[in-house]
Amino acid sequence: MSKPINTCVLGVGLAGLTFHVPFILALPQIFTLHSVLERNPQTAGGKVHDRFGVSAKIHRTLEQVLQDSEIELVIIGTPNQTHYDFAKAALEAGKHVLVDKPVTATVEQAKELGTLARLKGLVLYGFQNRRWDSDFLALKRVLALPETSPQSLGALVEFESHFDRYRKVLKGTWKDDPLPAAGQTYDLGSHLIDQALTLFGRPERLTAFIQNIRGIGSPEVDDCFTIHFHYSRGPARPYPFTAILRGHILSIRSSQLRYIVRGTQGTYVKYGVDIQEEQLKVIPSPGAVREDAYGKEPESIWGTLENIADDGVSVKSSIWPSEDAGQYIELFKNLGAAIRHKAELAVKWEEATAVIEMIELAHKSAREGVTVRVP
């Protein structure tokens, strides 16, 4: 059995305490929470001990982390503008890196990090955890149905994916500041873009509308985006196809729309978002991520299918259950296997880089008011 990977989590805010520390602690056979970067701990044990009752070494500076030879893996859950600098420094110090989304502010930065990791023989992993959302796993099952299935959507003609919310005021955090990789397109758009690229590949063209619709805070920090991925018809795609990715900050709904997928034989509609984040914010112990209730969506937010009947006129409705629980833990299992056993990365760095490339193209499209070609 391999020795657990000594891990340091940079940042003990929402990302660190919610999305990273619980899984490191829940997988003791793969990881050891060696340390955290917490610049100003308010208690002797810091935030990790306060939350989970676990003791880990507290480093107060990045330099201390880089100089700690016991650390093998660095997880970067700090503000977006630090991701590139911190990841580069960790790689140069000979440490594997898991970096939260958005992985960088620019595609050139992402490519540079990828090259550095290859030269060093290190694992560099983008935290695109929402590939393991329960609703995304359910969506993939719908799209995998053979066209002979009575619930098949047929040939796809349009896809909508939303992360909408209602918030009239600023959050009062670093996310409001006009810094590199700021705004909703980098924040929530990273997830929607990654899912679309995973399902459909690179589009041929892209049209985006990005703005600060509330008119509060810095005008450079967007709070609303709509991005269209355009795909032409071809041998594997009998109809032109558009993927619409949207995050609106002034959407009043309960539950919010998540997916609408239209095809020649049916439509799939899903409301409500994967419940893992809300569970992770309040779990009493990391072991909760292994319990049966973890990640399982309530039936009230399962998706629905409407399919054309055999007569070609009437419509049949059915429920499409989110049978598979959300599984963020699988990302960490894969990360550990990649570090210890050279397993193939489930999220390849080139894929994380492509997300940043699409975000840059989206900002160009919105800024210039044009549809841009995707190289």
C-alpha positions as CSV (number, residue, x, y, z in Angstrom):
1,M,0.0,0.0,0.0
2,S,1.3,3.4,-1.0
3,K,2.2,6.0,1.6
4,P,-0.5,8.7,1.9
5,I,0.3,11.9,0.0
6,N,1.4,14.8,2.3
7,T,-0.9,17.6,1.3
8,C,-1.0,21.3,2.0
9,V,-4.2,23.3,1.3
10,L,-3.6,27.0,0.5
11,G,-6.5,29.0,1.8
12,V,-9.0,28.1,4.4
13,G,-12.0,30.1,3.2
14,L,-15.0,28.7,1.3
15,A,-12.9,26.8,-1.3
16,G,-10.4,25.2,1.2
17,L,-12.8,24.3,4.0
18,T,-15.7,23.3,1.8
19,F,-14.3,21.7,-1.4
20,H,-10.9,20.5,-0.4
21,V,-10.2,19.8,3.2
22,P,-13.2,17.4,3.7
23,F,-12.1,15.1,0.9
24,I,-8.5,15.1,2.0
25,L,-9.6,14.0,5.5
26,A,-12.1,11.5,4.1
27,L,-9.5,9.6,2.2
28,P,-6.8,8.9,4.8
29,Q,-5.5,5.9,2.8
30,I,-4.6,8.4,-0.1
31,F,-3.9,11.7,1.5
32,T,-2.7,13.2,4.8
33,L,-3.6,16.8,5.6
34,H,-0.1,17.8,6.5
35,S,-0.6,21.6,6.6
36,V,-2.5,24.6,5.5
37,L,-1.7,28.1,4.6
38,E,-3.5,30.4,7.0
39,R,-1.9,33.8,7.3
40,N,-3.7,35.1,10.4
41,P,-5.2,32.2,12.5
42,Q,-7.5,33.4,15.2
43,T,-7.2,30.3,17.3
44,A,-4.3,28.0,18.2
45,G,-5.5,25.2,15.9
46,G,-6.7,27.5,13.1
47,K,-9.9,27.2,11.0
48,V,-9.4,23.5,10.2
49,H,-9.3,22.5,13.9
50,D,-12.2,24.8,14.7
51,R,-14.3,23.2,12.0
52,F,-13.3,19.6,12.0
53,G,-11.3,19.1,15.2
54,V,-8.2,18.0,13.2
55,S,-4.7,19.4,13.8
56,A,-2.5,20.3,10.9
57,K,0.6,22.4,10.7
58,I,-0.2,26.0,10.0
59,H,2.1,27.9,7.6
60,R,1.7,31.6,7.5
61,T,3.5,32.4,4.3
62,L,3.8,30.7,0.9
63,E,7.5,30.7,1.3
64,Q,7.2,28.4,4.3
65,V,5.0,26.0,2.3
66,L,7.5,25.9,-0.6
67,Q,10.4,25.3,1.8
68,D,8.7,22.4,3.6
69,S,10.2,19.3,2.0
70,E,7.6,17.0,3.5
71,I,4.8,18.5,1.4
72,E,4.2,16.6,-1.8
73,L,0.9,18.1,-3.0
74,V,-0.3,21.7,-2.9
75,I,-4.0,22.5,-3.3
76,I,-4.6,26.1,-4.3
77,G,-7.9,27.4,-3.0
78,T,-6.9,31.1,-2.8
79,P,-8.4,34.1,-4.7
80,N,-8.4,33.8,-8.4
81,Q,-5.7,36.3,-9.1
82,T,-3.2,34.2,-7.1
83,H,-3.7,30.9,-8.9
84,Y,-1.0,31.3,-11.6
85,D,1.7,32.7,-9.3
86,F,1.1,30.1,-6.5
87,A,0.9,27.2,-9.0
88,K,4.1,28.2,-10.7
89,A,5.9,28.6,-7.4
90,A,4.7,25.2,-6.2
91,L,5.7,23.5,-9.4
92,E,9.1,25.1,-9.3
93,A,9.5,23.8,-5.8
94,G,8.9,20.3,-7.0
95,K,5.3,19.8,-5.7
96,H,2.3,18.4,-7.4
97,V,-0.6,20.9,-7.8
98,L,-4.4,20.9,-7.7
99,V,-5.6,24.4,-8.6
100,D,-9.1,25.6,-8.2
101,K,-11.0,27.1,-11.1
102,P,-10.4,29.4,-12.9
103,V,-7.0,27.8,-13.2
104,T,-5.4,31.1,-14.5
105,A,-6.4,34.5,-15.8
106,T,-5.0,33.9,-19.3
107,V,-4.5,31.0,-21.7
108,E,-0.8,31.8,-22.0
109,Q,-0.4,31.4,-18.2
110,A,-2.2,28.1,-18.3
111,K,0.0,26.8,-21.2
112,E,3.1,28.0,-19.3
113,L,2.1,26.0,-16.2
114,G,1.4,22.9,-18.3
115,T,4.8,23.1,-19.9
116,L,6.5,23.5,-16.5
117,A,4.6,20.5,-15.0
118,R,5.7,18.3,-18.0
119,L,9.3,19.4,-17.7
120,K,9.2,18.7,-13.9
121,G,7.4,15.4,-14.3
122,L,4.7,16.7,-11.9
123,V,0.9,16.3,-11.8
124,L,-1.0,19.5,-12.5
125,Y,-4.7,19.2,-12.1
126,G,-7.6,21.6,-12.7
127,F,-10.4,21.5,-10.1
128,Q,-13.3,21.0,-12.5
129,N,-15.3,19.3,-9.8
130,R,-18.8,19.8,-11.4
131,R,-18.1,17.0,-13.9
132,W,-19.2,15.0,-10.9
133,D,-22.4,16.8,-10.1
134,S,-25.4,14.5,-9.8
135,D,-27.4,16.5,-12.4
136,F,-24.5,16.4,-14.9
137,L,-24.2,12.6,-14.4
138,A,-28.0,12.3,-15.1
139,L,-27.7,14.5,-18.1
140,K,-24.9,12.3,-19.5
141,R,-27.1,9.3,-19.1
142,V,-29.9,11.0,-21.1
143,L,-27.5,11.9,-23.9
144,A,-26.1,8.3,-24.0
145,L,-29.5,6.8,-24.8
146,P,-29.7,5.1,-28.2
147,E,-32.1,6.8,-30.6
148,T,-34.2,3.6,-30.5
149,S,-35.1,4.4,-26.9
150,P,-38.5,5.9,-26.4
151,Q,-36.9,8.4,-24.1
152,S,-34.1,9.4,-26.5
153,L,-33.9,13.1,-27.4
154,G,-32.8,12.2,-30.9
155,A,-30.5,14.5,-32.8
156,L,-29.7,17.5,-30.6
157,V,-30.5,21.0,-31.9
158,E,-30.0,23.2,-28.8
159,F,-28.5,22.9,-25.3
160,E,-29.0,25.4,-22.4
161,S,-27.0,25.3,-19.2
162,H,-27.6,27.8,-16.4
163,F,-26.1,28.9,-13.2
164,D,-28.5,31.7,-12.3
165,R,-29.1,33.3,-8.9
166,Y,-30.7,36.4,-7.4
167,R,-28.4,38.8,-5.6
168,K,-29.0,42.6,-5.7
169,V,-26.0,43.6,-3.6
170,L,-22.2,43.0,-3.7
171,K,-20.8,40.1,-1.7
172,G,-18.3,42.4,0.0
173,T,-15.3,40.0,-0.8
174,W,-12.3,40.0,-3.1
175,K,-14.7,38.7,-5.8
176,D,-16.0,42.3,-6.2
177,D,-12.6,43.8,-7.0
178,P,-11.4,44.4,-10.6
179,L,-8.5,41.9,-10.4
180,P,-7.3,39.3,-12.9
181,A,-9.8,36.5,-13.5
182,A,-12.6,38.5,-11.7
183,G,-16.3,38.2,-12.6
184,Q,-19.0,35.6,-13.1
185,T,-17.7,34.4,-16.4
186,Y,-14.4,33.3,-14.8
187,D,-16.2,32.1,-11.7
188,L,-19.3,30.2,-12.7
189,G,-18.7,30.3,-16.4
190,S,-15.7,28.0,-15.9
191,H,-18.0,25.2,-14.8
192,L,-20.5,25.6,-17.6
193,I,-17.8,25.9,-20.3
194,D,-16.0,22.8,-19.0
195,Q,-19.2,20.8,-19.0
196,A,-20.1,21.9,-22.6
197,L,-16.6,21.1,-23.9
198,T,-16.7,17.7,-22.2
199,L,-20.1,16.9,-23.8
200,F,-19.7,18.5,-27.3
201,G,-16.1,19.4,-27.9
202,R,-14.8,22.7,-29.2
203,P,-17.3,24.9,-31.0
204,E,-16.5,26.5,-34.4
205,R,-17.7,29.9,-33.4
206,L,-18.6,31.8,-30.2
207,T,-20.8,34.7,-29.4
208,A,-20.9,36.2,-25.9
209,F,-22.8,38.9,-24.0
210,I,-21.0,39.8,-20.8
211,Q,-21.9,42.8,-18.6
212,N,-22.3,44.2,-15.1
213,I,-26.1,44.3,-15.4
214,R,-26.7,45.6,-11.8
215,G,-24.5,48.6,-12.4
216,I,-22.9,48.3,-9.0
217,G,-19.3,47.9,-8.0
218,S,-16.6,48.0,-10.6
219,P,-18.0,48.0,-14.2
220,E,-15.0,45.7,-15.1
221,V,-16.4,42.9,-12.9
222,D,-19.2,41.2,-14.8
223,D,-22.2,39.7,-13.0
224,C,-24.1,38.4,-15.9
225,F,-23.1,36.4,-19.0
226,T,-24.6,34.5,-21.9
227,I,-22.3,32.5,-24.2
228,H,-23.3,30.8,-27.4
229,F,-21.2,27.9,-28.7
230,H,-22.0,27.4,-32.4
231,Y,-21.5,24.0,-34.1
232,S,-22.2,23.4,-37.8
233,R,-24.0,20.3,-39.1
234,G,-21.7,17.5,-40.2
235,P,-21.5,13.7,-40.5
236,A,-22.1,13.2,-36.7
237,R,-24.4,16.2,-36.3
238,P,-27.3,16.3,-38.8
239,Y,-28.5,19.7,-37.6
240,P,-26.7,23.0,-36.7
241,F,-26.4,23.0,-32.9
242,T,-26.1,25.7,-30.3
243,A,-24.9,25.4,-26.7
244,I,-26.1,28.3,-24.6
245,L,-24.3,28.9,-21.3
246,R,-25.8,31.4,-19.0
247,G,-25.3,32.9,-15.6
248,H,-27.8,35.7,-14.6
249,I,-27.5,37.5,-11.3
250,L,-31.1,38.8,-11.2
251,S,-33.0,35.6,-11.7
252,I,-35.9,35.1,-9.3
253,R,-36.9,31.4,-9.3
254,S,-37.1,28.5,-6.9
255,S,-35.7,26.3,-8.0
256,Q,-33.5,27.9,-10.7
257,L,-33.4,26.4,-14.2
258,R,-30.4,24.2,-14.7
259,Y,-30.7,22.5,-18.1
260,I,-32.9,22.5,-21.2
261,V,-31.8,20.1,-24.0
262,R,-33.8,20.0,-27.2
263,G,-33.6,17.3,-29.8
264,T,-35.6,15.9,-32.7
265,Q,-37.4,13.4,-30.5
266,G,-37.7,15.1,-27.2
267,T,-36.8,17.7,-24.6
268,Y,-35.0,17.3,-21.3
269,V,-35.6,20.0,-18.6
270,K,-33.9,20.1,-15.2
271,Y,-34.4,22.6,-12.3
272,G,-32.3,22.8,-9.2
273,V,-28.6,22.5,-8.7
274,D,-26.4,19.6,-7.3
275,I,-26.7,19.6,-3.5
276,Q,-23.0,18.7,-2.7
277,E,-21.9,22.3,-2.0
278,E,-24.7,23.0,0.5
279,Q,-24.0,19.7,2.2
280,L,-20.3,20.3,2.4
281,K,-20.9,23.7,4.1
282,V,-22.6,22.1,7.0
283,I,-21.3,18.4,7.3
284,P,-20.4,17.6,10.9
285,S,-17.4,15.5,9.9
286,P,-15.5,14.6,6.7
287,G,-16.8,11.1,7.0
288,A,-20.2,12.4,5.9
289,V,-19.1,12.5,2.3
290,R,-19.1,8.7,2.4
291,E,-22.6,8.3,3.8
292,D,-25.5,7.2,1.6
293,A,-27.4,10.5,1.8
294,Y,-24.4,12.5,0.5
295,G,-24.8,13.9,-3.0
296,K,-28.2,12.4,-3.6
297,E,-30.7,14.8,-5.1
298,P,-34.2,14.9,-3.8
299,E,-36.8,13.6,-6.2
300,S,-38.4,17.1,-6.2
301,I,-35.6,18.4,-8.5
302,W,-35.2,15.4,-10.8
303,G,-35.4,16.2,-14.4
304,T,-38.3,15.6,-16.8
305,L,-38.4,14.3,-20.3
306,E,-41.0,15.1,-23.0
307,N,-40.9,12.8,-26.0
308,I,-42.8,12.7,-29.2
309,A,-45.1,9.7,-29.4
310,D,-45.3,7.1,-32.1
311,D,-48.1,9.1,-33.8
312,G,-45.7,12.0,-34.4
313,V,-48.1,14.4,-32.7
314,S,-48.8,13.7,-29.1
315,V,-46.2,14.1,-26.3
316,K,-45.3,11.7,-23.5
317,S,-43.9,13.0,-20.3
318,S,-41.7,11.1,-17.8
319,I,-39.4,11.7,-14.9
320,W,-35.6,11.2,-15.4
321,P,-34.1,10.4,-12.0
322,S,-30.8,11.6,-10.8
323,E,-29.8,8.0,-9.9
324,D,-26.1,8.7,-9.4
325,A,-25.2,10.6,-6.3
326,G,-22.8,13.5,-6.8
327,Q,-19.2,12.3,-6.6
328,Y,-16.6,15.0,-6.0
329,I,-14.6,12.4,-4.1
330,E,-13.9,10.7,-7.4
331,L,-11.8,13.7,-8.5
332,F,-9.6,13.3,-5.5
333,K,-9.3,9.5,-5.9
334,N,-8.1,10.1,-9.5
335,L,-5.7,12.8,-8.3
336,G,-4.2,10.4,-5.8
337,A,-3.9,7.6,-8.4
338,A,-2.2,10.0,-10.8
339,I,0.4,11.0,-8.3
340,R,1.1,7.6,-6.9
341,H,0.4,5.3,-9.8
342,K,0.6,7.6,-12.9
343,A,-3.1,7.0,-13.7
344,E,-4.6,9.0,-16.5
345,L,-6.0,12.4,-15.3
346,A,-9.8,12.6,-15.5
347,V,-9.4,16.4,-16.0
348,K,-6.4,16.9,-18.3
349,W,-4.6,20.2,-18.0
350,E,-5.2,20.8,-21.7
351,E,-8.9,20.7,-21.0
352,A,-8.6,23.2,-18.1
353,T,-6.6,25.4,-20.5
354,A,-9.3,25.2,-23.1
355,V,-11.8,26.6,-20.6
356,I,-9.6,29.7,-20.1
357,E,-9.3,30.0,-23.9
358,M,-13.1,30.1,-24.3
359,I,-13.4,32.7,-21.5
360,E,-10.9,34.9,-23.3
361,L,-12.7,34.5,-26.6
362,A,-16.0,35.2,-24.8
363,H,-14.7,38.5,-23.4
364,K,-13.3,39.4,-26.9
365,S,-16.7,38.7,-28.5
366,A,-18.6,40.7,-25.9
367,R,-16.1,43.6,-26.0
368,E,-16.2,43.9,-29.8
369,G,-19.8,42.9,-30.3
370,V,-18.9,40.2,-32.8
371,T,-19.1,36.4,-33.2
372,V,-15.5,35.1,-33.1
373,R,-14.0,32.0,-34.7
374,V,-12.6,29.4,-32.4
375,P,-9.1,28.3,-33.6
